[in-house]
Amino acid sequence: MKELRGRVNKNGIRIHDPADFAGMRAAGQVAAEILDLVAPLVKPGVTTAELDAFITDEVHRRGVTSATIGYKGYQHASCISVNHVVCHGIPGAKVLADGDILNIDVTVIVDGWYGDTSRMYAAGQLGRKAERLIEVTHEGLMRGIAAVKPGNTFGDIGHAIQAYVESNRMSVVRDFCGHGLGQVFHAPPNVLHYGRAGSGPVLEEGMFFTIEPMVNLGRPETKILADDWTAVTRDKSLSAQYEHSVGVTADGCEIFTLSPAGKFFRTWE
């Protein structure tokens, strides 16, 4: 068992040293670069397995490690969630059709640090309802990130996301949340994408975690399919998700998974 860097606070959340930001930055950039590179391949007629094969090749080419291959038996370098799939979609024979929207989620390990990020893609012509869902989900994420600074709480993050999403008559998924990470894939805290302002643990400089809201056009309820991975909306409404890994700084936060090509929001342009 490797010894993890930093200290653990009273809430069980690891507080990292300033030097640890460099490791997270490097891991986050590799994950973001891979998601940049896969964007031109997302088009009607392509299978999700083909997209995952490209991602797997990129991971190997860079000499880094996929965090998901072998994780609890999972065998792919990405999760690809199409249309009403909320998260953890398994790449396979699914052929993308014109107008499909999809989330691609990648986590890599670089020198022991985890970079975890996901973003939305569109195959072919994007419908207006789907486009609006994607816009609201991205803006919800960014409003959550804007609440990250020492002295604020995790409830402030969730409240910022929930208030914005629900003001646009969409719903925030409750069944999944963001998480702490660093030299491990998942760690405290659970980062809820809904909640009450001022509630929950207080943010401290040196915390590393993901914010990854899932937003549905319909109701928030989900169900897990028989494969024990794929989560879908119960009402079959469209779902979207964006995810960044962030670190709390002295006066705000650093986003570790920014797109080098500036494609994080609208990957299809």
N, C-alpha and C positions, 0 to 999 in steps of 0.2 A: 504494500500500500504506500503510494508516494505521499510525501508530506506536502500539503498545500501551502501556498504562500499567503501572507496576510494574517489577520486575526478574525475571530468570530464575535459579533456583538451580542447583546443580551437577547435579541430576537432570533438568534441563530443565523444571521446573515453575515457572510464573509466581507470584510473590509480590506481591500487591496492597497498595496503601496503605489506611489506615483510611478515607479519603474515598471509596474505590471501593465500599464496602459499600452506600452509599446507592443507587447505580445498580443494583446487583444486587437490592436490596430492592424497588425500584420495578418492575423487570422481572418478578421472581418473583411479586409481588402481582397484576399484570395476568394472568399465566398462571393463577394460582390462582383468581382471580375468574371467569374464563371457565369453568373446570372446575366451579366452584360452580353457575354459571347453567345449564349443560347438564344437570345432574342430573335435573331434573323431566321432561326430554324422553326419558329412557331408559326405555322400556317396550315390551312386546310389540307387534309390528306396525309399529314404526318401523324405517327402514333406516339403516344406518351412514352412507350418503350424506347423509341428512337431518340427522344429528347434525353431520357435518362442515360442511354448509352453514350451520348455526347458528353454529358456531365461526368460520367464515370471516367471516360478517357481523359478529360481535362484534369480531374483529380490526380490520376496516375501520372500524367505528363508533368505535372508540377511537383511531384514527389511528396505530396501531402497525403493525409488520411481522411477518408470519409467517416464521419461520426455515426452515420446511420447504417452502413453496411455491417450486419452482425448485431446491431442494437436490438435486444429482445427478439432476435430471430429475423429482423427485417433484412432484406437482401438487395436494397437499392440505394444509390447515392443521392436520391432526391425523393421528395413526396410531390406528386403532381395532382392537383385537385381541380376538377373540371366542373363548371356550371354550379350545380346544387351540392357538390361535394365541398364540405366546409374545410376539412383538413385531412392530412394523412392518406391522401389518395395514392394508391399503389400503381406505379407505371406498368403498362401492359399493352394489350392489343387495341386499346381504345384509339380510334382514328378521329382526329380533330375535324370538326365541321365548320363551315363558314358561320361566324358569329359566336363561336364558343369563347368563353373566358376561362382562364385557368391561373391558379397560383402555383408557382414552383418554389419549393423550399429546399435549401441546401445548407448543410452544416459540415465544416471541415475542421480538422485539427492540424495546427501549424506549430511545431515546437512545443507541443503540450497545451496550447491555448485553443479554445473553441470559438469559431466564427459562425454565427447562425443568423440567417436572413431569408426572407421570402418576398416575392413581389408578384404583381398581376401582369398577365399577358393576354393578348387577344388574337384569335385566329381569324383572319379575313375582316369582313365588315362588322364593326362594333355597333350593336343596337344602342339606342339612347338610354333605355332603362339600365342596361348593363354598364354603360359608360358612367351614368350618374352614380350607381352603386360603387364603382371603382373610385370615383372622385371623392365621395363621402368617406369611404374607408381610409383612403390615403390621408385626407385632411384630419380624420379622427386620430390616426396614428400621430401625426405631427402636432396636434393639440395636446396629446398625451405627453409627447416628448418635451413640449414647451413647459410642462409642469414639473419637469425633473430639475431639482436644485436642492442643495442642502437646506434642511428645515421644513421643506414641504413633506407631504406624506404620500404613501402609495394610494391612499384614497383619493388624493387630489388628481393623480394620473387617471384613475378609472372614471372619476366624475367628469373630467374634461372630455374624455372620449364619449362616454354615455350621453352627456348633455347634448353634444353636437350631433351624434348619430340619431338620437331620438327626435331632435328638433327637425330632422329631415325625414321623419316618418319611416325610419328603418330601425332594425333591432340589433343589439349587441349579443353575441353568443355568450352564454354563461358557463358552458360545460368545459371550456378550455381556457387557458390563461398563459401569460408570459411567465418567465422563470429566471432565477439566478443562473449564472454560468461563469466560466473562467477557465480553470484547469479541470473542470468537470462539465458534463453536458447539461445536467439539471441539478439545481440546488435551491435552497431558500433564497429569496421569498417567492411565493406565488404572486404574480403581477396580474391582478384582476383588471378587466377593461370596463368595469362599471363600479359604482360605489359612491360613498358619501365623502364630500370634501372634508379634509381634516382627520379622517379616520385612518387606521392602520399604522404600521411602523413609520418612523421618521426617516427620511432619506439622509444618508451620510456620504461625504466624499469617499470615493474608493469602492462604492458598490457597483457591481456589474450585473446587468440583467437584460432580458429581452422585453420588448413591448410588441405585441403581435395581434391586434384586434381582428376578430372575425365578425363581419357584418352581413346580415341577411336582408333581402328585400322584403321578406315576409316575417314570420314569427321567429323567435330565437331558438326554439327547441331543436335538438339534434338527436340522431340515433346512430349507433355503430352497426355496420353491416356484418355479415357472417364471417368475413375474413379477420375480424377482431382489430382492424386498423381503420378502415375507411369510415369517416364520419360524414353524414349527409343531413340536410335540412329535412325535418319531418314533413313539412308542407311542400317540399320540392321547389321552394323558391331559390333564386340565385343567391350565391354567397361569395364574398370577396375577403381577402386578407392581405395585409402588409406587415412586415416584420423587420425591425432593426434591433441590433445589439448596441447597448449604450453603457457608458460609464459615468458616474456622478463625479463632477469636478468641483473645484472650490466655489465656483459661482454659477454652475449650470450643469451641462452634460456634454460629453463627446459622443457622437454617433460613429461607431466603429465600422459600419457596413454601408457607408455611402457609395453610390455607384460611381466608379471612375469616369464612366462615359456620360454621366448625367441622365441615365435611363431609368432610374429607380421608379419614378411615377408612371411615365407613359412609355413603356418599353417598345411599343409598336410604332413609334414615330422616329 
